Amino acid sequence: MDAAQTIRDCIADVTALRLHRTGDPALGAAVCSVKSLQARRFRGTYADLMGSPSFGPAARFFLEELYSDTDYTDRDLQFGRIAGTLQTMFPQPVVATAMALAVLHAQTEGLDQDMGRAWLAHAADAASDPTRYTAAWRTVGQRHTRQQQLQRVLAMGNDLARLTRTPGLRMMLRMMRGPANAAGMGALQRFLEAGFDTFGQLARQRGGVEQFLATIEARERSLMEQLFDADAVTCGTQLANTLGQAR
């Protein structure tokens, strides 16, 4: 698989979704509402990890880079513009991680857009945002795609942890900071450095990476099972409680 072309294709897909929302302000607002609720849900689900000296940095990295309601337009434009250069400037494991991030990002944006449409469809029949989110989730369905998305999130964590074990890579990243910014790759550079430092710190704790990712997997799988299969009222109540724990 050609990494550069894969990144370009993924960014093109994300750009098309954004353009569609630009022409449909109601959908754009709905997707923003969905993303905001999901970010709050993550904060609530992992409030204990956020407050942990050991796991807090990794939890915040996942929130800011993978579960956030942040607008990644600038990063995406950089990714698409420098996809070919990426393969000549960075080592293959770094290129593979960048490609995996682009694939995950495109999949997430597609699911969020579907959720936005369903969010609008349930505007009149939901008593609260948590019950509306539950109804939208079940309307969208795509259980297999949701499971695949989670596996890609976990794989991203494992990839970053593996990068920290590459001899000399941290020094290489530091030396490339100037050239990367000059070449228009500042956003990718920041992501790689933040991921490297965050998971490097976690990897220095015996079993830290494994424990962190196992916690993410267990809680996200439990949430998915509730959203798909639990009684809708109970699910909405539990989600509301989780949002109340967000900080």
Contacts in CASP RR format, 6 or more apart in sequence:
PFRMAT RR
TARGET T0000
AUTHOR 0000-0000-0000
METHOD contacts of the structure
MODEL  1
MDAAQTIRDCIADVTALRLHRTGDPALGAAVCSVKSLQARRFRGTYADLM
GSPSFGPAARFFLEELYSDTDYTDRDLQFGRIAGTLQTMFPQPVVATAMA
LAVLHAQTEGLDQDMGRAWLAHAADAASDPTRYTAAWRTVGQRHTRQQQL
QRVLAMGNDLARLTRTPGLRMMLRMMRGPANAAGMGALQRFLEAGFDTFG
QLARQRGGVEQFLATIEARERSLMEQLFDADAVTCGTQLANTLGQAR
1 99 0 8 1.000
3 83 0 8 1.000
3 86 0 8 1.000
3 87 0 8 1.000
3 95 0 8 1.000
3 96 0 8 1.000
3 98 0 8 1.000
3 99 0 8 1.000
4 83 0 8 1.000
4 84 0 8 1.000
4 86 0 8 1.000
4 87 0 8 1.000
5 83 0 8 1.000
6 99 0 8 1.000
6 102 0 8 1.000
6 103 0 8 1.000
7 79 0 8 1.000
7 80 0 8 1.000
7 83 0 8 1.000
7 86 0 8 1.000
7 98 0 8 1.000
7 99 0 8 1.000
7 102 0 8 1.000
8 80 0 8 1.000
8 83 0 8 1.000
10 102 0 8 1.000
10 103 0 8 1.000
10 105 0 8 1.000
10 106 0 8 1.000
11 76 0 8 1.000
11 77 0 8 1.000
11 79 0 8 1.000
11 80 0 8 1.000
11 83 0 8 1.000
11 102 0 8 1.000
11 106 0 8 1.000
13 106 0 8 1.000
13 109 0 8 1.000
13 110 0 8 1.000
14 76 0 8 1.000
14 105 0 8 1.000
14 106 0 8 1.000
14 109 0 8 1.000
15 76 0 8 1.000
17 109 0 8 1.000
17 110 0 8 1.000
17 113 0 8 1.000
18 73 0 8 1.000
18 109 0 8 1.000
20 27 0 8 1.000
20 113 0 8 1.000
21 27 0 8 1.000
21 28 0 8 1.000
21 31 0 8 1.000
21 113 0 8 1.000
22 28 0 8 1.000
26 120 0 8 1.000
27 113 0 8 1.000
27 116 0 8 1.000
27 117 0 8 1.000
27 120 0 8 1.000
28 116 0 8 1.000
30 116 0 8 1.000
30 117 0 8 1.000
30 119 0 8 1.000
30 120 0 8 1.000
31 112 0 8 1.000
31 113 0 8 1.000
31 115 0 8 1.000
31 116 0 8 1.000
31 119 0 8 1.000
32 69 0 8 1.000
33 116 0 8 1.000
33 119 0 8 1.000
33 129 0 8 1.000
34 112 0 8 1.000
34 115 0 8 1.000
34 116 0 8 1.000
34 119 0 8 1.000
34 133 0 8 1.000
34 136 0 8 1.000
35 68 0 8 1.000
35 69 0 8 1.000
35 112 0 8 1.000
36 69 0 8 1.000
37 129 0 8 1.000
37 133 0 8 1.000
37 243 0 8 1.000
38 67 0 8 1.000
38 69 0 8 1.000
38 112 0 8 1.000
39 63 0 8 1.000
39 67 0 8 1.000
39 68 0 8 1.000
39 69 0 8 1.000
40 243 0 8 1.000
40 246 0 8 1.000
41 223 0 8 1.000
41 239 0 8 1.000
41 242 0 8 1.000
41 243 0 8 1.000
41 246 0 8 1.000
42 62 0 8 1.000
42 63 0 8 1.000
42 67 0 8 1.000
43 50 0 8 1.000
43 63 0 8 1.000
43 245 0 8 1.000
43 246 0 8 1.000
43 247 0 8 1.000
44 242 0 8 1.000
44 243 0 8 1.000
44 244 0 8 1.000
44 245 0 8 1.000
44 246 0 8 1.000
44 247 0 8 1.000
45 219 0 8 1.000
45 223 0 8 1.000
45 242 0 8 1.000
45 245 0 8 1.000
46 59 0 8 1.000
46 63 0 8 1.000
46 215 0 8 1.000
46 216 0 8 1.000
46 219 0 8 1.000
47 245 0 8 1.000
47 246 0 8 1.000
47 247 0 8 1.000
49 55 0 8 1.000
49 56 0 8 1.000
49 58 0 8 1.000
49 59 0 8 1.000
49 212 0 8 1.000
49 215 0 8 1.000
50 56 0 8 1.000
50 59 0 8 1.000
50 60 0 8 1.000
50 63 0 8 1.000
50 247 0 8 1.000
51 59 0 8 1.000
52 59 0 8 1.000
54 202 0 8 1.000
54 205 0 8 1.000
54 208 0 8 1.000
55 202 0 8 1.000
55 208 0 8 1.000
55 211 0 8 1.000
55 212 0 8 1.000
55 215 0 8 1.000
57 198 0 8 1.000
57 201 0 8 1.000
57 202 0 8 1.000
58 198 0 8 1.000
58 199 0 8 1.000
58 202 0 8 1.000
58 212 0 8 1.000
59 212 0 8 1.000
61 194 0 8 1.000
61 195 0 8 1.000
61 198 0 8 1.000
61 199 0 8 1.000
62 153 0 8 1.000
62 216 0 8 1.000
64 70 0 8 1.000
65 191 0 8 1.000
65 194 0 8 1.000
65 195 0 8 1.000
66 104 0 8 1.000
66 108 0 8 1.000
66 153 0 8 1.000
66 156 0 8 1.000
72 105 0 8 1.000
74 187 0 8 1.000
75 187 0 8 1.000
75 188 0 8 1.000
75 191 0 8 1.000
76 105 0 8 1.000
78 184 0 8 1.000
78 185 0 8 1.000
78 186 0 8 1.000
78 187 0 8 1.000
78 188 0 8 1.000
79 98 0 8 1.000
79 102 0 8 1.000
79 187 0 8 1.000
79 188 0 8 1.000
81 184 0 8 1.000
82 183 0 8 1.000
82 184 0 8 1.000
82 185 0 8 1.000
82 188 0 8 1.000
85 183 0 8 1.000
85 185 0 8 1.000
86 95 0 8 1.000
86 98 0 8 1.000
86 185 0 8 1.000
86 188 0 8 1.000
87 95 0 8 1.000
89 176 0 8 1.000
89 179 0 8 1.000
89 180 0 8 1.000
89 183 0 8 1.000
89 185 0 8 1.000
90 98 0 8 1.000
90 176 0 8 1.000
90 192 0 8 1.000
91 166 0 8 1.000
91 169 0 8 1.000
91 172 0 8 1.000
93 159 0 8 1.000
93 162 0 8 1.000
93 163 0 8 1.000
93 166 0 8 1.000
94 163 0 8 1.000
94 169 0 8 1.000
94 192 0 8 1.000
96 159 0 8 1.000
97 156 0 8 1.000
97 159 0 8 1.000
97 160 0 8 1.000
97 163 0 8 1.000
97 192 0 8 1.000
98 188 0 8 1.000
98 192 0 8 1.000
100 152 0 8 1.000
100 155 0 8 1.000
100 156 0 8 1.000
100 159 0 8 1.000
101 156 0 8 1.000
101 191 0 8 1.000
103 152 0 8 1.000
104 149 0 8 1.000
104 152 0 8 1.000
104 153 0 8 1.000
104 156 0 8 1.000
107 145 0 8 1.000
107 148 0 8 1.000
107 149 0 8 1.000
107 152 0 8 1.000
108 149 0 8 1.000
111 140 0 8 1.000
111 142 0 8 1.000
111 145 0 8 1.000
111 146 0 8 1.000
111 149 0 8 1.000
114 140 0 8 1.000
114 142 0 8 1.000
115 133 0 8 1.000
115 136 0 8 1.000
115 137 0 8 1.000
115 140 0 8 1.000
116 136 0 8 1.000
118 135 0 8 1.000
118 136 0 8 1.000
118 137 0 8 1.000
118 139 0 8 1.000
118 140 0 8 1.000
119 132 0 8 1.000
119 133 0 8 1.000
119 136 0 8 1.000
121 136 0 8 1.000
121 139 0 8 1.000
122 132 0 8 1.000
122 135 0 8 1.000
122 136 0 8 1.000
122 139 0 8 1.000
123 132 0 8 1.000
125 135 0 8 1.000
126 132 0 8 1.000
126 135 0 8 1.000
128 236 0 8 1.000
128 240 0 8 1.000
129 243 0 8 1.000
130 235 0 8 1.000
130 236 0 8 1.000
130 237 0 8 1.000
130 239 0 8 1.000
130 240 0 8 1.000
130 243 0 8 1.000
131 232 0 8 1.000
131 233 0 8 1.000
131 236 0 8 1.000
133 236 0 8 1.000
133 239 0 8 1.000
134 227 0 8 1.000
134 232 0 8 1.000
134 235 0 8 1.000
134 236 0 8 1.000
134 239 0 8 1.000
135 232 0 8 1.000
137 227 0 8 1.000
137 228 0 8 1.000
138 227 0 8 1.000
138 228 0 8 1.000
138 232 0 8 1.000
141 228 0 8 1.000
143 224 0 8 1.000
143 228 0 8 1.000
146 224 0 8 1.000
147 224 0 8 1.000
150 217 0 8 1.000
150 220 0 8 1.000
150 221 0 8 1.000
150 224 0 8 1.000
153 216 0 8 1.000
153 220 0 8 1.000
154 213 0 8 1.000
154 216 0 8 1.000
154 217 0 8 1.000
157 199 0 8 1.000
157 209 0 8 1.000
157 213 0 8 1.000
158 209 0 8 1.000
158 213 0 8 1.000
160 195 0 8 1.000
160 196 0 8 1.000
160 198 0 8 1.000
160 199 0 8 1.000
161 199 0 8 1.000
161 200 0 8 1.000
161 202 0 8 1.000
161 203 0 8 1.000
161 209 0 8 1.000
163 169 0 8 1.000
163 192 0 8 1.000
163 195 0 8 1.000
163 196 0 8 1.000
163 199 0 8 1.000
164 170 0 8 1.000
164 196 0 8 1.000
164 199 0 8 1.000
164 200 0 8 1.000
164 203 0 8 1.000
165 203 0 8 1.000
169 196 0 8 1.000
170 196 0 8 1.000
170 197 0 8 1.000
173 189 0 8 1.000
173 192 0 8 1.000
173 193 0 8 1.000
173 196 0 8 1.000
174 193 0 8 1.000
176 189 0 8 1.000
177 189 0 8 1.000
177 193 0 8 1.000
180 186 0 8 1.000
180 188 0 8 1.000
180 189 0 8 1.000
181 189 0 8 1.000
199 209 0 8 1.000
202 208 0 8 1.000
202 209 0 8 1.000
202 212 0 8 1.000
203 209 0 8 1.000
226 235 0 8 1.000
226 238 0 8 1.000
227 235 0 8 1.000
230 238 0 8 1.000
END
